[in-house]
Amino acid sequence: MATGDAAPGTGADRAAHLRTVADGRIARQVEADIAADLGDRVRVPTKIAGLADSVDEAFWTTLCAEYDPLSTYDFDYGLTIADRPIAETLATGTVVGTKGRVAVLENGGSVYAVDLRDLVGYELHEGASDRDLQSSLGAFG
C-alpha cells in the first residue's frame, strides 16, 4: 500500500510504503482512514498549479514521523519548469514531459499544461502545423 499526492500512476511526487496487509478490503479501509485526515486525491487544476513547486520537506518529514513508513520513494518526472504552466486544452507544441494525466507542452515561448482527458477523441499527428497561430504573449518575445 502506498500513499502520495494521488493514487499510484497519477503523478505523485512522493510515496510511502506504510504496511503490507492481507487483502484489498483491508488496504482500502486503511487508505480511507488516512484520507479522512490528508485527503486521497488532487484535482487537476491544483496539480497544474503546483507543477513548478517542490515538495514541502518539513511537511513530508512530519508525515513520515507520524506514519513510520517501511520505505519511501521520490519520483522525478524530469520536468524543469521555472513558473507555473498555463492551463490550456492545447495539443500543439513540444512535449516537455508528463506527470500523471497532465502533459506539459512548450509552444511559442510559453509552457502549457494539458489534462490529457481533455484530448480524448482527438487525433494527434507528429510534425509541425501549417497554421501560424499566436500561442501566448510570450510568443511576441
Residue pairs with C-beta under 8 A, 6 or more apart in sequence:
1 17
1 18
1 19
1 20
1 21
1 27
1 30
1 31
2 8
2 15
2 16
2 17
2 18
2 73
3 15
3 16
3 18
3 31
3 34
3 38
4 12
4 13
4 14
4 15
4 16
4 75
5 11
5 12
5 13
5 14
5 42
5 47
6 12
6 41
6 42
6 47
6 100
7 40
7 41
8 15
9 100
10 42
10 100
10 101
11 47
11 77
11 99
11 100
11 101
11 102
12 75
12 100
13 55
13 74
13 75
14 55
14 60
14 72
14 73
14 74
14 75
15 72
15 73
15 75
16 63
16 64
16 67
16 69
16 71
16 72
16 73
17 69
17 70
17 71
17 72
17 73
18 30
18 34
18 67
18 68
18 69
18 70
19 30
19 70
20 70
21 27
21 30
31 40
32 40
34 40
34 67
38 63
42 50
44 101
44 102
44 115
45 87
47 99
47 100
47 102
48 84
48 85
48 87
48 102
48 113
48 115
49 84
50 84
51 79
51 81
51 84
51 85
51 99
51 102
51 104
51 113
52 81
52 82
52 83
52 84
52 85
64 72
77 97
77 98
77 99
78 97
79 96
79 97
79 99
79 104
81 96
81 104
81 111
83 111
85 104
85 111
85 112
85 113
86 110
86 111
86 112
86 113
86 136
87 112
87 113
87 114
87 115
88 112
88 113
88 114
89 114
89 115
89 118
89 119
90 105
90 107
90 112
90 114
90 135
91 105
91 114
91 119
91 122
91 124
92 105
92 107
92 129
92 133
92 135
93 105
93 106
93 107
93 108
93 112
93 135
94 105
94 106
94 107
95 103
95 104
95 105
96 104
96 105
96 106
96 111
97 103
97 104
98 104
98 116
101 115
101 116
101 117
102 113
102 114
102 115
102 116
103 113
103 114
103 116
104 111
104 112
104 113
104 114
105 111
105 112
105 113
105 114
106 112
107 135
107 136
108 134
108 135
108 136
108 138
108 139
109 135
109 136
109 138
109 139
109 141
110 135
110 136
110 137
110 138
110 139
